């Protein structure tokens, strides 16, 4: 699976949720490096430990909610397409 396929939804178009989640992942990796470089250039001190303790927890919560939302939407769209096309599996009764 290529990155562009990951960013596209069921209809083949780019989805804002997938793009934002990918951007958040990249930001989680590169922002501490950027802040450290900026502070080193200015002669300051960036506390990487404090950043790495505080930032990932909130980001993980947001990304998890986004992933669950995207998965739920994709499942609903697939179910709607199956229902529209008449290919949905019929409900079966469970025997006793």
OpenMM code with the backbone's topology and positions (N, CA, C; nanometers):
from openmm import Vec3, app, unit

residues = "UNK UNK UNK UNK UNK UNK UNK UNK UNK UNK UNK UNK UNK UNK UNK UNK UNK UNK UNK UNK UNK UNK UNK UNK UNK UNK UNK UNK UNK UNK UNK UNK UNK UNK UNK UNK UNK UNK UNK UNK UNK UNK UNK UNK UNK UNK UNK UNK UNK UNK UNK UNK UNK UNK UNK UNK UNK UNK UNK UNK UNK UNK UNK UNK UNK UNK UNK UNK UNK UNK UNK UNK UNK UNK UNK UNK UNK UNK UNK UNK UNK UNK UNK UNK UNK UNK UNK UNK UNK UNK UNK UNK UNK UNK UNK UNK".split()
positions = [
    Vec3(0.0851, -0.1171, 0.0000),
    Vec3(0.0000, 0.0000, 0.0000),
    Vec3(0.0899, 0.1237, 0.0000),
    Vec3(0.0651, 0.2115, -0.0941),
    Vec3(0.1429, 0.3346, -0.1011),
    Vec3(0.0805, 0.4413, -0.0114),
    Vec3(0.1566, 0.5464, 0.0142),
    Vec3(0.1075, 0.6536, 0.1006),
    Vec3(-0.0142, 0.7220, 0.0390),
    Vec3(-0.0131, 0.7413, -0.0919),
    Vec3(-0.1283, 0.8073, -0.1546),
    Vec3(-0.2537, 0.7215, -0.1456),
    Vec3(-0.2392, 0.5892, -0.1513),
    Vec3(-0.3556, 0.5021, -0.1338),
    Vec3(-0.4077, 0.5098, 0.0082),
    Vec3(-0.3179, 0.5237, 0.1049),
    Vec3(-0.3589, 0.5363, 0.2447),
    Vec3(-0.4385, 0.6643, 0.2674),
    Vec3(-0.4024, 0.7704, 0.1968),
    Vec3(-0.4672, 0.9000, 0.2151),
    Vec3(-0.6014, 0.9101, 0.1435),
    Vec3(-0.6321, 0.8126, 0.0589),
    Vec3(-0.7579, 0.8150, -0.0163),
    Vec3(-0.8631, 0.7298, 0.0530),
    Vec3(-0.9877, 0.7728, 0.0423),
    Vec3(-1.0986, 0.6992, 0.1016),
    Vec3(-1.1526, 0.5942, 0.0067),
    Vec3(-1.2698, 0.5427, 0.0381),
    Vec3(-1.3322, 0.4381, -0.0422),
    Vec3(-1.3621, 0.4872, -0.1833),
    Vec3(-1.3999, 0.6151, -0.1962),
    Vec3(-1.4332, 0.6715, -0.3263),
    Vec3(-1.3123, 0.7070, -0.4113),
    Vec3(-1.1908, 0.6963, -0.3563),
    Vec3(-1.0698, 0.7259, -0.4317),
    Vec3(-1.0206, 0.8688, -0.4179),
    Vec3(-1.0942, 0.9532, -0.3455),
    Vec3(-1.0512, 1.0925, -0.3282),
    Vec3(-0.9757, 1.1062, -0.1955),
    Vec3(-0.8913, 1.2090, -0.1886),
    Vec3(-0.8184, 1.2349, -0.0655),
    Vec3(-0.9174, 1.2758, 0.0427),
    Vec3(-0.8965, 1.2252, 0.1640),
    Vec3(-0.9830, 1.2584, 0.2759),
    Vec3(-0.9065, 1.3428, 0.3767),
    Vec3(-0.9697, 1.4496, 0.4228),
    Vec3(-0.9050, 1.5422, 0.5132),
    Vec3(-0.8638, 1.4742, 0.6438),
    Vec3(-0.9445, 1.3817, 0.6937),
    Vec3(-0.9115, 1.3126, 0.8177),
    Vec3(-0.7839, 1.2321, 0.8068),
    Vec3(-0.7681, 1.1628, 0.6964),
    Vec3(-0.6471, 1.0820, 0.6766),
    Vec3(-0.5245, 1.1717, 0.6585),
    Vec3(-0.5409, 1.2813, 0.5876),
    Vec3(-0.4291, 1.3736, 0.5673),
    Vec3(-0.3875, 1.4363, 0.7004),
    Vec3(-0.4859, 1.4764, 0.7820),
    Vec3(-0.4536, 1.5362, 0.9118),
    Vec3(-0.3864, 1.4360, 1.0053),
    Vec3(-0.4313, 1.3112, 1.0047),
    Vec3(-0.3671, 1.2109, 1.0894),
    Vec3(-0.2227, 1.1858, 1.0472),
    Vec3(-0.1988, 1.1815, 0.9177),
    Vec3(-0.0624, 1.1633, 0.8688),
    Vec3(0.0244, 1.2825, 0.9058),
    Vec3(-0.0319, 1.4019, 0.8953),
    Vec3(0.0419, 1.5229, 0.9335),
    Vec3(0.0729, 1.5234, 1.0828),
    Vec3(-0.0211, 1.4778, 1.1644),
    Vec3(0.0013, 1.4719, 1.3092),
    Vec3(0.1138, 1.3755, 1.3432),
    Vec3(0.1183, 1.2633, 1.2747),
    Vec3(0.2272, 1.1682, 1.2969),
    Vec3(0.3621, 1.2260, 1.2602),
    Vec3(0.3673, 1.2952, 1.1468),
    Vec3(0.4929, 1.3586, 1.1065),
    Vec3(0.5310, 1.4695, 1.2039),
    Vec3(0.4331, 1.5446, 1.2523),
    Vec3(0.4602, 1.6515, 1.3480),
    Vec3(0.5148, 1.5953, 1.4785),
    Vec3(0.4630, 1.4799, 1.5212),
    Vec3(0.5106, 1.4194, 1.6453),
    Vec3(0.6584, 1.3823, 1.6355),
    Vec3(0.7026, 1.3500, 1.5171),
    Vec3(0.8429, 1.3116, 1.4980),
    Vec3(0.9324, 1.4339, 1.4817),
    Vec3(0.8896, 1.5313, 1.4021),
    Vec3(0.9795, 1.6386, 1.3627),
    Vec3(0.9739, 1.7650, 1.4483),
    Vec3(0.8659, 1.7898, 1.5217),
    Vec3(0.8611, 1.9132, 1.6007),
    Vec3(0.9628, 1.9179, 1.7137),
    Vec3(0.9863, 1.8095, 1.7892),
    Vec3(1.0890, 1.8201, 1.8925),
    Vec3(1.2280, 1.8476, 1.8344),
    Vec3(1.2543, 1.7891, 1.7193),
    Vec3(1.3837, 1.8119, 1.6540),
    Vec3(1.3959, 1.9581, 1.6124),
    Vec3(1.2879, 2.0122, 1.5571),
    Vec3(1.2888, 2.1532, 1.5162),
    Vec3(1.3038, 2.2471, 1.6340),
    Vec3(1.2301, 2.2199, 1.7436),
    Vec3(1.2428, 2.3046, 1.8626),
    Vec3(1.3823, 2.2973, 1.9223),
    Vec3(1.4414, 2.1786, 1.9242),
    Vec3(1.5775, 2.1631, 1.9770),
    Vec3(1.6766, 2.2420, 1.8914),
    Vec3(1.6646, 2.2313, 1.7601),
    Vec3(1.7551, 2.3045, 1.6702),
    Vec3(1.7381, 2.4555, 1.6875),
    Vec3(1.6138, 2.5010, 1.7002),
    Vec3(1.5867, 2.6436, 1.7176),
    Vec3(1.6494, 2.6963, 1.8472),
    Vec3(1.6307, 2.6235, 1.9554),
    Vec3(1.6875, 2.6667, 2.0832),
    Vec3(1.8397, 2.6600, 2.0832),
    Vec3(1.8969, 2.5616, 2.0166),
    Vec3(2.0433, 2.5540, 2.0075),
    Vec3(2.0981, 2.6725, 1.9293),
    Vec3(2.0269, 2.7128, 1.8244),
    Vec3(2.0716, 2.8264, 1.7440),
    Vec3(2.0643, 2.9565, 1.8240),
    Vec3(1.9650, 2.9659, 1.9138),
    Vec3(1.9492, 3.0869, 1.9948),
    Vec3(2.0280, 3.0800, 2.1250),
    Vec3(2.0921, 2.9680, 2.1523),
    Vec3(2.1698, 2.9537, 2.2741),
    Vec3(2.0865, 2.9166, 2.3950),
    Vec3(1.9627, 2.8746, 2.3739),
    Vec3(1.8737, 2.8388, 2.4842),
    Vec3(1.8779, 2.6895, 2.5117),
    Vec3(1.7847, 2.6461, 2.5949),
    Vec3(1.7752, 2.5045, 2.6280),
    Vec3(1.6309, 2.4593, 2.6139),
    Vec3(1.6100, 2.3613, 2.5287),
    Vec3(1.4782, 2.3013, 2.5090),
    Vec3(1.4737, 2.1710, 2.5863),
    Vec3(1.3766, 2.1570, 2.6751),
    Vec3(1.3654, 2.0377, 2.7581),
    Vec3(1.2924, 1.9276, 2.6810),
    Vec3(1.3701, 1.8425, 2.6169),
    Vec3(1.3141, 1.7367, 2.5339),
    Vec3(1.2351, 1.6378, 2.6198),
    Vec3(1.2809, 1.6122, 2.7410),
    Vec3(1.2125, 1.5162, 2.8279),
    Vec3(1.0706, 1.5632, 2.8610),
    Vec3(1.0578, 1.6889, 2.8984),
    Vec3(0.9244, 1.7421, 2.9310),
    Vec3(0.8344, 1.7383, 2.8087),
    Vec3(0.8895, 1.7733, 2.6941),
    Vec3(0.8115, 1.7712, 2.5707),
    Vec3(0.7641, 1.6296, 2.5394),
    Vec3(0.8529, 1.5331, 2.5500),
    Vec3(0.8209, 1.3949, 2.5145),
    Vec3(0.7276, 1.3289, 2.6155),
    Vec3(0.7188, 1.3821, 2.7357),
    Vec3(0.6250, 1.3290, 2.8340),
    Vec3(0.4858, 1.3872, 2.8100),
    Vec3(0.4770, 1.5149, 2.7802),
    Vec3(0.3478, 1.5823, 2.7695),
    Vec3(0.2830, 1.5675, 2.6318),
    Vec3(0.3580, 1.5826, 2.5271),
    Vec3(0.3021, 1.5912, 2.3924),
    Vec3(0.2430, 1.4604, 2.3404),
    Vec3(0.3110, 1.3470, 2.3481),
    Vec3(0.2581, 1.2249, 2.2851),
    Vec3(0.1252, 1.1762, 2.3425),
    Vec3(0.1008, 1.1966, 2.4711),
    Vec3(-0.0251, 1.1500, 2.5284),
    Vec3(-0.1460, 1.2167, 2.4652),
    Vec3(-0.1403, 1.3481, 2.4535),
    Vec3(-0.2503, 1.4210, 2.3911),
    Vec3(-0.2625, 1.3896, 2.2433),
    Vec3(-0.1492, 1.3792, 2.1766),
    Vec3(-0.1516, 1.3467, 2.0340),
    Vec3(-0.2073, 1.2067, 2.0116),
    Vec3(-0.1695, 1.1131, 2.0978),
    Vec3(-0.2197, 0.9758, 2.0836),
    Vec3(-0.3710, 0.9714, 2.1012),
    Vec3(-0.4232, 1.0487, 2.1948),
    Vec3(-0.5682, 1.0519, 2.2149),
    Vec3(-0.6389, 1.1079, 2.0921),
    Vec3(-0.5861, 1.2166, 2.0371),
    Vec3(-0.6475, 1.2764, 1.9187),
    Vec3(-0.6391, 1.1843, 1.7974),
    Vec3(-0.5236, 1.1241, 1.7766),
    Vec3(-0.5050, 1.0354, 1.6619),
    Vec3(-0.5921, 0.9108, 1.6764),
    Vec3(-0.6009, 0.8568, 1.7972),
    Vec3(-0.6857, 0.7390, 1.8193),
    Vec3(-0.8320, 0.7690, 1.7874),
    Vec3(-0.8784, 0.8835, 1.8327),
    Vec3(-1.0162, 0.9224, 1.8030),
    Vec3(-1.0356, 0.9391, 1.6521),
    Vec3(-0.9382, 0.9965, 1.5854),
    Vec3(-0.9461, 1.0138, 1.4405),
    Vec3(-0.9476, 0.8815, 1.3663),
    Vec3(-0.8633, 0.7882, 1.4084),
    Vec3(-0.8584, 0.6570, 1.3441),
    Vec3(-0.9901, 0.5829, 1.3642),
    Vec3(-1.0426, 0.5874, 1.4847),
    Vec3(-1.1709, 0.5214, 1.5106),
    Vec3(-1.2831, 0.5845, 1.4276),
    Vec3(-1.2807, 0.7158, 1.4153),
    Vec3(-1.3816, 0.7842, 1.3341),
    Vec3(-1.3729, 0.7478, 1.1875),
    Vec3(-1.2530, 0.7433, 1.1344),
    Vec3(-1.2343, 0.7077, 0.9936),
    Vec3(-1.2765, 0.5628, 0.9694),
    Vec3(-1.2375, 0.4734, 1.0605),
    Vec3(-1.2755, 0.3324, 1.0462),
    Vec3(-1.4260, 0.3132, 1.0509),
    Vec3(-1.4914, 0.3832, 1.1419),
    Vec3(-1.6370, 0.3744, 1.1541),
    Vec3(-1.7052, 0.4264, 1.0279),
    Vec3(-1.6556, 0.5384, 0.9755),
    Vec3(-1.7137, 0.5953, 0.8538),
    Vec3(-1.6949, 0.5013, 0.7356),
    Vec3(-1.5745, 0.4451, 0.7204),
    Vec3(-1.5491, 0.3539, 0.6090),
    Vec3(-1.6369, 0.2298, 0.6176),
    Vec3(-1.6570, 0.1782, 0.7389),
    Vec3(-1.7430, 0.0621, 0.7560),
    Vec3(-1.8871, 0.0966, 0.7195),
    Vec3(-1.9332, 0.2137, 0.7601),
    Vec3(-2.0701, 0.2560, 0.7297),
    Vec3(-2.0895, 0.2756, 0.5793),
    Vec3(-1.9914, 0.3337, 0.5133),
    Vec3(-2.0007, 0.3540, 0.3686),
    Vec3(-2.0024, 0.2198, 0.2967),
    Vec3(-1.9182, 0.1255, 0.3391),
    Vec3(-1.9158, -0.0066, 0.2759),
    Vec3(-2.0483, -0.0790, 0.2956),
    Vec3(-2.1061, -0.0673, 0.4138),
    Vec3(-2.2363, -0.1297, 0.4404),
    Vec3(-2.3449, -0.0664, 0.3543),
    Vec3(-2.3404, 0.0659, 0.3407),
    Vec3(-2.4401, 0.1349, 0.2581),
    Vec3(-2.4279, 0.0947, 0.1114),
    Vec3(-2.3057, 0.0792, 0.0631),
    Vec3(-2.2853, 0.0381, -0.0760),
    Vec3(-2.3373, -0.1039, -0.0975),
    Vec3(-2.3103, -0.1935, -0.0020),
    Vec3(-2.3605, -0.3306, -0.0139),
    Vec3(-2.5125, -0.3334, -0.0112),
    Vec3(-2.5716, -0.2536, 0.0740),
    Vec3(-2.7175, -0.2482, 0.0831),
    Vec3(-2.7773, -0.1933, -0.0460),
    Vec3(-2.7175, -0.0890, -0.0995),
    Vec3(-2.7663, -0.0286, -0.2239),
    Vec3(-2.7576, -0.1271, -0.3400),
    Vec3(-2.6471, -0.2004, -0.3457),
    Vec3(-2.6270, -0.2941, -0.4565),
    Vec3(-2.6958, -0.4281, -0.4356),
    Vec3(-2.7552, -0.4486, -0.3179),
    Vec3(-2.8238, -0.5748, -0.2894),
    Vec3(-2.7297, -0.6891, -0.2626),
    Vec3(-2.6056, -0.6600, -0.2261),
    Vec3(-2.5088, -0.7669, -0.2018),
    Vec3(-2.4869, -0.7935, -0.0536),
    Vec3(-2.5659, -0.7306, 0.0308),
    Vec3(-2.5510, -0.7510, 0.1746),
    Vec3(-2.5908, -0.8932, 0.2088),
    Vec3(-2.5171, -0.9536, 0.3011),
    Vec3(-2.5473, -1.0893, 0.3431),
    Vec3(-2.6794, -1.0885, 0.4217),
    Vec3(-2.7668, -1.1832, 0.3929),
    Vec3(-2.8931, -1.1860, 0.4657),
    Vec3(-2.8702, -1.2236, 0.6121),
    Vec3(-2.9548, -1.1684, 0.6979),
    Vec3(-2.9456, -1.1994, 0.8401),
    Vec3(-2.9902, -1.3431, 0.8612),
    Vec3(-2.9183, -1.4137, 0.9449),
    Vec3(-2.9539, -1.5532, 0.9732),
    Vec3(-2.9955, -1.5655, 1.1183),
    Vec3(-3.0875, -1.6563, 1.1403),
    Vec3(-3.1304, -1.6817, 1.2775),
    Vec3(-3.0361, -1.7827, 1.3401),
    Vec3(-3.0050, -1.7612, 1.4656),
    Vec3(-2.9188, -1.8549, 1.5353),
    Vec3(-3.0068, -1.9632, 1.5967),
    Vec3(-2.9693, -2.0875, 1.5715),
    Vec3(-3.0462, -2.1998, 1.6241),
    Vec3(-3.0224, -2.2201, 1.7726),
    Vec3(-3.1166, -2.2859, 1.8376),
    Vec3(-3.1013, -2.3103, 1.9799),
    Vec3(-3.0547, -2.4515, 2.0048),
] * unit.nanometer
topology = app.Topology()
chain = topology.addChain("A")
for resn in residues:
    res = topology.addResidue(resn, chain)
    for name in ("N", "CA", "C"):
        topology.addAtom(name, app.Element.getBySymbol(name[0]), res)
